Amino acid sequence: MSKDNGRGFSLFNKLMRKAFFVKLIMTTALIAIIPNLASNVVAYYKVSRTFEQETGSNKLQYLNQTINAIDIVLNRIKENSNLLALNQSFQEFEKFPNGSYYEGLQGEIPPEDLPALYGYLEAKKNAFLTINSFRLSNEFVDSAYFYDKNKNLVITSENDGSNRQFMLDAFYDKGWYDTLANASANAVFMETRIAKQYQSAEKSILSVIYKSNKGGNALIVNLDAAVIYSEIINKLNHQDEIYVVSSTGNILFESQPSATGQPLSLVLPGHEQIVGKSGSLVAELNKSQMLVSYSTSPLLNWTFVSASDMEALSAGTASIKRTILLSAVLLVLFSVTLAYLSSRSLYKPISRLSTLITGKLERKSGHTDEIHFIGNFVQSTMDERDFYKEKLEESLPFYREQFKYSLLHRHSLTIEEIEEKKAYLGLDFASEELVVLLLALEDGSNRMEERSMRTSDLYKIQVIDIVKKCHAIRTRYFLVDSEKDKIAMVLNCSGIDQQQVFRIAQHVLDDVNFELQSRFTIGVGRRCATVQELPQAYEEALEALKYRIIYGKGYVISIDDIMIDSESEFIYPKQKEELLLGHIKTAREPEAHQLFDEIVAEINTHKNKLHYNQIMPMFMQLLTGFMNTYSQLGADASAVFGNETDPYRELLDQNSMDKISRWFHQLIHLTTVYIEKEMKVKGNQHITKVVDILEREYSQDISLNSVAEQLNLNPAYISRLFKQITGQPFVDYLKRVRIEKSKELLAQSDLKINEIGKQVGYGNSYYFIKVFKEMIGLTPGEYKKLYGS
């Protein structure tokens, strides 16, 4: 055998004798390497994922800014269209008597028709001027049409500043007519469309149809899609390709006009499901990884989509990824070196211990390593210790029960001594915020003949086992066999109120009575600040049980209940309930929430003097008030609760004041939203009637109260609703109607100023002159000189 082979065999034997040393090096190296490699892999993917999420979030923010800008522009146009439809000039043109007759006049006009024809033409001229002003008021408006169904007439305001009128059959752009015929809402946003122009080429526009209050008349506002895209959508986010998609999946706006009206599937195949949603994803488009972000406008139900090149976006993270890979390689090399050096230091004590034991024990063949040899010696020592430990543990249950029993009776132990003994006996229970529940076995139960068994240890074990299985107990506690017919339960009440303690006691009582078919009573003492006060609380629980003769057996009786009876009775706040229901009827949600909180606060002030069984009926009474309110309003309760929901059962399932309060707040919100929605639908009908009354009866002594009385409505409700819909107060609108009528009389009649004032509803001529000048800037006399016939 060569010297090299001899050295190799000697080295192998040496390593075999130090097998643990080899394992220690390998284990230490793996422990050091694996977490480092794992952390680097996680960091690599986390950087990529975080970058993708943050970039997607930023893109969504840009999209939401774009959505907000579009919503603001379209809302402003919608509001201006509403005001335009309510404009006096438009209403005069719409309501002009025999308008169709004057439109059809041809040839020589009869002299008797000339005055009325002049008035009709004047009204039409004012309508043209109004629609021109509206078109010029917004840079996104390309053109505007007014369709008068009764006259079968379309008047236009073109983007070149011209005005024209057409019969509907001869009109060059009728792409909006079918949508108008099928529209149920007052305002309808159409999808972008290619519309014919009067003289120029076709143009991509977005049409907004606003239906008039009269017949099938409508105002059609055409917005320039290219201007909206360039001035809003592309300006806010010019780096990415932006698409605006309708709820049906068709492209409304895009940088290439040719794509307008095409389905989204042609641009983003396989991702049509993003319509109507919000989020971001990475998709492969045109053989490139693209970050696609999308968000939906709640007003228009349009989906805004941006597509960004992931390769261009992630160029900045390439250096971070290279750094992570390089650090991973260096950490592996460093970990291997460190494992060898640390293993040598760790092995020194084991080597010395092995040498020491070898002098006392004969090493047997077959031991695989040093640790196995040392382990045999240690095992023999531990076996001897475990023998004595078992003897000690056999007596511990008796000492534990004796110690717990002593805590309920008068003793001289200090807090420190109690804590030391708890640790020694291995007991785990709280030393602060405690309450004693004393479960008593009643002689008057169904099993009177089994008295000897009930008082036996076996029967008490059954009771203790049932208590331990009670799911209502969610805090630390311990049980004590305190007397021959009583079992004490010491409960940690930190973080729970007195009502929850009552509820736990009631659940325990129900479980024991049901399982054993017997009757038990629970006495509850006052709360203890520390474990040293348990004897007093135990005596109070015994005292509470004595009151079974008054309260009856089979109940939870608290020492506090005995004191409650001598105090003033809590009076339910009925007036506040009635005010709350009044707020509900008028859909005043903030006031309803505030008043409910006041009712809860009043109950909370007295809750320590009220039992749980007294509090729940109060809220049941309040829920009944809600149900009666639905009935009085003719509302459908199932629209609020759902068809298969039992609100009374749902309320009973709320097992704390906080849950009851949250449940009622949710109910108030759902109820007021439902009632407000119903009121809004009826509101538009009411205001239409109010406007008709003002147009007919302006010359009479008319007021908000008289109009409300005619419609059998609340004046405050009419006032609030009128301003919300028309944009101006009731009084201002009435003034405007009267002054417009007086202008006609001043221009067309020879009546005196005071007579004209009386005819339009102003009995006091001085007040008429004051109002006229405030609104027109001229006195009636000055106006008559300028415009009178």
Sequence and secondary structure as in RCSB ss.txt:
>XXXX:A:sequence
MSKDNGRGFSLFNKLMRKAFFVKLIMTTALIAIIPNLASNVVAYYKVSRTFEQETGSNKLQYLNQTINAIDIVLN
RIKENSNLLALNQSFQEFEKFPNGSYYEGLQGEIPPEDLPALYGYLEAKKNAFLTINSFRLSNEFVDSAYFYDKN
KNLVITSENDGSNRQFMLDAFYDKGWYDTLANASANAVFMETRIAKQYQSAEKSILSVIYKSNKGGNALIVNLDA
AVIYSEIINKLNHQDEIYVVSSTGNILFESQPSATGQPLSLVLPGHEQIVGKSGSLVAELNKSQMLVSYSTSPLL
NWTFVSASDMEALSAGTASIKRTILLSAVLLVLFSVTLAYLSSRSLYKPISRLSTLITGKLERKSGHTDEIHFIG
NFVQSTMDERDFYKEKLEESLPFYREQFKYSLLHRHSLTIEEIEEKKAYLGLDFASEELVVLLLALEDGSNRMEE
RSMRTSDLYKIQVIDIVKKCHAIRTRYFLVDSEKDKIAMVLNCSGIDQQQVFRIAQHVLDDVNFELQSRFTIGVG
RRCATVQELPQAYEEALEALKYRIIYGKGYVISIDDIMIDSESEFIYPKQKEELLLGHIKTAREPEAHQLFDEIV
AEINTHKNKLHYNQIMPMFMQLLTGFMNTYSQLGADASAVFGNETDPYRELLDQNSMDKISRWFHQLIHLTTVYI
EKEMKVKGNQHITKVVDILEREYSQDISLNSVAEQLNLNPAYISRLFKQITGQPFVDYLKRVRIEKSKELLAQSD
LKINEIGKQVGYGNSYYFIKVFKEMIGLTPGEYKKLYGS
>XXXX:A:secstr
  HHHHHHHHHHHHHHHTHHHHHHHHHHHHHHHHHHHHHHHHHHHHHHHHHHHHHHHHHHHHHHHHHHHHHHHHH
HHHHHHHHHHT HHHHHHHH TTHHHHHT  SS  GGGHHHHHHHHHHHHHHHHHHHHHHHT TTEEEEEEEETT
TTEEEEE TTS EEEEEGGG S  TTHHHHHH  SSEEE   EEE  SSS  EEEEEEEEE SSTT EEEEEEEH
HHHIIIIIHHH  SSEEEEE TTSBEEE SSGGGTTSBHHHHSTT GGGTT  EEEEEEETTEEEEEEEEE TTT
  EEEEEEEHHHHGGGGHHHHHHHHHHHHHHHHHHHHHHHHHHHHHHHHHHHHHHHHHTTS   TT  SHHHHHH
HHHHHHHHHHHHHHHHHHHHHHHHHHHHHHHHTS     HHHHHHHHHHHT    SEEEEEEEEEE TTSTTGGG
HHHHTSHHHHHHHHHHHHT TT  S EEEEEEETTEEEEEEE TT  HHHHHHHHHHHHHHHHHHHT  EEEEE 
  EEEGGGHHHHHHHHHHHHHTHHHH SSSEEEHHHHHHTTS      HHHHHHHHHHHHTT HHHHHHHHHHHH
HHHHHTGGGS HHHHHHHHHHHHHHHHHHHHHHT  HHHHH TT  HHHHHHT  SHHHHHHHHHHHHHHHHHHH
HHHHHHHHHHHHHHHHHHHHHHTTS   HHHHHHHHT  HHHHHHHHHHHHSS HHHHHHHHHHHHHHHHHHH  
  HHHHHHHTT S HHHHHHHHHHHHSS HHHHHHHH  
